[in-house]
């Protein structure tokens, strides 16, 4: 197995002479791992933590899927790679746009460089919306990229592999825990079949949106994850594991969604012309109903005095914890300013931000609302299966980022 070093976005990677598997467990707040370990449901992960490293890392803000997966696969923050949400308002075209295409990327992923360096790269994601970003520059060079959501549609010409169902099994529903387990099973099969030795496996957070860490369904799900994790370790892989964001209940005492309808509040106070963008918005409305703890506000013309009044008004709304002007938010949150609103708003741990009541179909939410996007979902698990070198152990105690995971997994162990 070749171990030629390669450089991407100012970082050098020197993978060990054995398989590498980096896993992004979508929506996995550390409480899920704690609950499963405490009940003896994740023995492989527990051994991995004892023989390697387990701690925390700070994710990219906002704590959404596209933002953080893009950071993980490029090794840089959103200010560099350009994807600052699942969704944004393009002021040049006047359209609200989904950022689920590689055309929005402003930085290369590490995958084509790893492929050129001699590794067999295979990327498997649960959500089809991420595949185009992950596959950018990879397909046609021998690499593989497909989703569990559309596994049955994978073709060698467009995905680097065909007949995935023969290799892994029947395509699962995206609204199931099986969609995530399929990703991990696919990674194991690709490794065992010699089709991949440099893997990125990114799951979906359907189960975390539905179930709290201590619920039986969540515990069973994480036990199943642990089985596949054990198979990757048994196959000799160096495993790095992190998450794109955490997850919290966003409900009132009666179980109803705890929502601040920000656009409605602003129009009621100041009149029309406001546009609130919710960057959590994506096709998977059953997960979260487009309700998260982060919003961008585009202000109508009005001058500095009115803008200051708007900022002060939002800051005093019950449930709001943070209101920042664009330049300040871009600096503190490492976001691309040209894809932001005039203001950035974050809410409390148990509060989500909406636009207007008629824009959110709360009936689509099955059970109580669990969601993410704000500061309270920013800290995520960070694990490496093998002992860290002293310099990486020191970095792990400082302020590691979840998008350092490929660096730690490729460069940070004492192998």
C-alpha positions, 0 to 999 in steps of 0.5 A: 500500500503506497504511503506517498504524501500529498498536500491540499489547502496548505495541509500535508497528509502522510497516510500510514501504510494501512487502510484509513477510515474517517467517519462522520456520525451525523448529529452525534452529540457525545451524550449518545456515545456516553449512553451507549458505552455506559450500557455496554453497547459499544465495546469496540468504540470503548476499546478504541478510546482506551487504545487511542484517543477520545475527546472533543472538537469544535465544529464549524458554525453554523452547526449544520451538515453541509457546512461541517462535512465540507470543512471535514473533507477540505480540512479548512473552515467555511471562510475558505471553502465557501459553504456556510450553510445548507441554504443561502440567499444569493443577492446577485440573482435574488434567489434562495439557493441550496448549497448542495453542489460542488460548484459552490466549493472554493477549495479542493477536497482531499480526495483527488489528491489522495487518489493521485498519491496512490490510495484507493479512495471511496466516499460513501454518504447517506444523503445524496445531497452531499455526493456531488461535493464529495465526488468533485474531481474524484470520479474518473480517476479511479475513485468511488462516491455514492450515497445509501439514499440512491445506492441502487442508481450508482453507475461505474461511469458516474459513481466509480462503481456499479451494482452496489446492492450486490456488494452491500444490500438493498437500498434503504429508506433515507428516513431510517437508521438503516441509511446510516448503517448502510454507509458503514457496512458499505465501507467494510465491504469496500475495504474487504473487497480491496476496492477502497483503502482511504474511506470517508463514511458520512451518515445521516442524523435521522435517528438523532432527530427522533430519539434522545441518547437514552431511548432504546431505539438510539441505544440499539442504533449505536450498538449496530454502529459499533458492530461495523466499527469493530469490523473496520478495526478488525480489517486493520483500518486506522479509524478517525471518528467525529461528528458534523454537529450535536443535537438537542431537544427544542421543545416547550414543557408540553412537547410542542416545538419551541420556535421564535418566528423571527421574520414575523417578529421583525415585520410586526415591529418594523414593517415589511422588507425583511428576509430571514434565511434558515441555513438548515433548510434542505429536502429532509423536512421530516428531520427538522421542519427547516427549524434550527438554532441559527438564522441569517437576516437580510435587512431592508434599506433603512440606514444605520439607526434603523439597523441598530434598532433592529439589532437591539430588538432581536437581541431582546427577543426571548430565546435569542442568545447572540446577534452579530453583524455580518463582518463580526460574524464572518470573523468570529465564525469563519464564514464567507461574508458574501454568502451571509445576511446583514445579521446572524442570529443564534438561539438558546439550547432548547429554542429554534428560529423560524421565518413565519408560521405558514412557512413551516409544516410542523405536522411533518415532524414525527414526534417532538422536535430535536434539532441543531445549528447553534452554539449548543451543538458546536462541540462534537466527539473526536476519536482516533483509534491509535495512540497519538504522537506527543505533538498531536496529543498536545493539540488534542488538549487545546482547541482541535476542530472536527475538520482536523480529523483527516490530519489526526488520522493520517499524520497523528498516530504513532504507527 
